[in-house]
Amino acid sequence: MISLYQGFALSYTWDDEVMWVRDDTWSSPLEQPSAFVCRHPDGREVDVHVVRESLDGTVETLWNVPYPFTAAGLSATAVVDGHEVRWFSRDVQQQAHTGYELPSHHPQDIRLLDEPV
């Protein structure tokens, strides 16, 4: 596993969904996965799905997605390690966890979406 940040390491890519992308502005000439999971030894996970947002606000998913995706779906924010980040809205996260057999820990993650913040 590749060490990424504060103990998190690349765990796996979503092979059935992923597109491999490369952008000339990156420091690496290698293609990178657009949907992957990083895991910490303590069990925490970060599930990353890359999107491209154009200047007019249009959002393009860089993985195969069977439902419509809009800029409003990327409207939620959170603070991670002191940095504000955008993430998928509660509705998009719930929609994204339907239509397939969920890994054992995902149903608990979905229940947490319904808890007040």
C-alpha positions in Angstrom: 0.0 0.0 0.0 1.2 3.5 -0.8 1.4 5.9 2.2 -0.6 9.1 1.4 -1.3 11.4 4.3 -1.2 11.0 8.1 -1.2 7.2 8.0 -3.8 6.8 5.3 -2.9 4.5 2.4 -4.5 3.5 -0.8 -6.6 0.5 -0.1 -8.4 -0.2 -3.4 -9.9 1.4 -6.5 -13.5 1.0 -7.6 -12.5 -1.1 -10.6 -16.1 -1.5 -11.9 -16.5 2.3 -12.0 -13.1 3.9 -12.2 -11.7 5.9 -15.1 -7.9 6.5 -15.1 -7.2 10.1 -15.8 -4.1 12.3 -16.3 -3.9 16.0 -16.2 -0.8 18.0 -17.4 -1.0 20.3 -14.4 -0.2 17.4 -12.0 3.3 16.7 -10.9 3.1 13.1 -12.0 3.0 11.9 -15.6 1.1 8.8 -14.4 -2.6 8.2 -14.8 -4.5 8.3 -11.5 -7.7 6.5 -10.5 -10.9 8.7 -10.3 -12.6 6.5 -7.7 -10.6 4.9 -4.8 -10.6 4.3 -1.1 -7.8 5.2 1.4 -7.7 3.4 4.8 -6.1 4.2 8.1 -4.7 1.4 10.3 -7.3 2.4 12.9 -10.2 1.5 10.5 -11.1 5.0 9.2 -11.7 5.2 5.4 -11.9 8.0 2.9 -13.9 7.1 -0.2 -12.8 9.4 -3.0 -14.7 10.0 -6.2 -13.2 12.7 -8.5 -15.4 15.2 -10.4 -14.5 17.9 -12.8 -16.4 21.2 -12.4 -16.4 23.6 -15.3 -16.4 27.4 -15.1 -20.2 27.5 -15.7 -20.8 25.1 -12.8 -21.5 22.0 -14.8 -20.2 18.9 -13.0 -18.8 15.9 -14.9 -18.3 12.6 -13.0 -15.0 10.9 -13.8 -16.5 7.5 -13.0 -19.5 5.5 -14.2 -22.6 6.6 -12.3 -26.1 5.2 -13.0 -27.9 8.3 -11.7 -28.0 12.0 -12.6 -25.3 14.2 -10.8 -25.6 17.9 -10.5 -23.6 20.7 -8.9 -26.2 20.7 -6.1 -25.1 17.2 -5.3 -21.7 18.6 -4.4 -23.1 21.2 -2.1 -22.3 19.8 1.3 -19.2 20.9 3.3 -17.3 19.6 6.2 -14.0 20.3 8.0 -11.3 17.7 7.7 -8.1 18.3 9.6 -8.9 22.0 9.7 -9.6 22.3 6.0 -13.1 22.9 4.7 -13.9 20.4 1.9 -16.8 19.9 -0.4 -18.5 16.5 -0.4 -21.6 14.8 -1.7 -24.9 15.9 -0.2 -26.8 13.5 2.1 -29.2 12.8 -0.8 -26.4 11.9 -3.2 -24.7 9.7 -0.7 -27.9 7.8 0.1 -28.6 7.4 -3.6 -25.0 6.2 -4.3 -25.4 3.4 -1.7 -28.3 1.7 -3.5 -28.5 -0.9 -6.2 -25.7 -3.1 -5.1 -24.7 -5.2 -2.1 -23.1 -2.9 0.5 -19.9 -3.8 2.3 -20.6 -4.7 5.9 -19.7 -1.2 7.3 -21.7 0.9 4.8 -25.2 0.4 6.3 -23.9 2.0 9.5 -22.4 4.9 7.5 -25.8 5.5 5.8 -27.6 5.5 9.2 -25.1 8.1 10.4 -26.3 10.4 7.6 -29.7 10.5 9.2 -28.3 11.7 12.6 -28.5 15.5 13.4 -25.2 17.3 13.1 
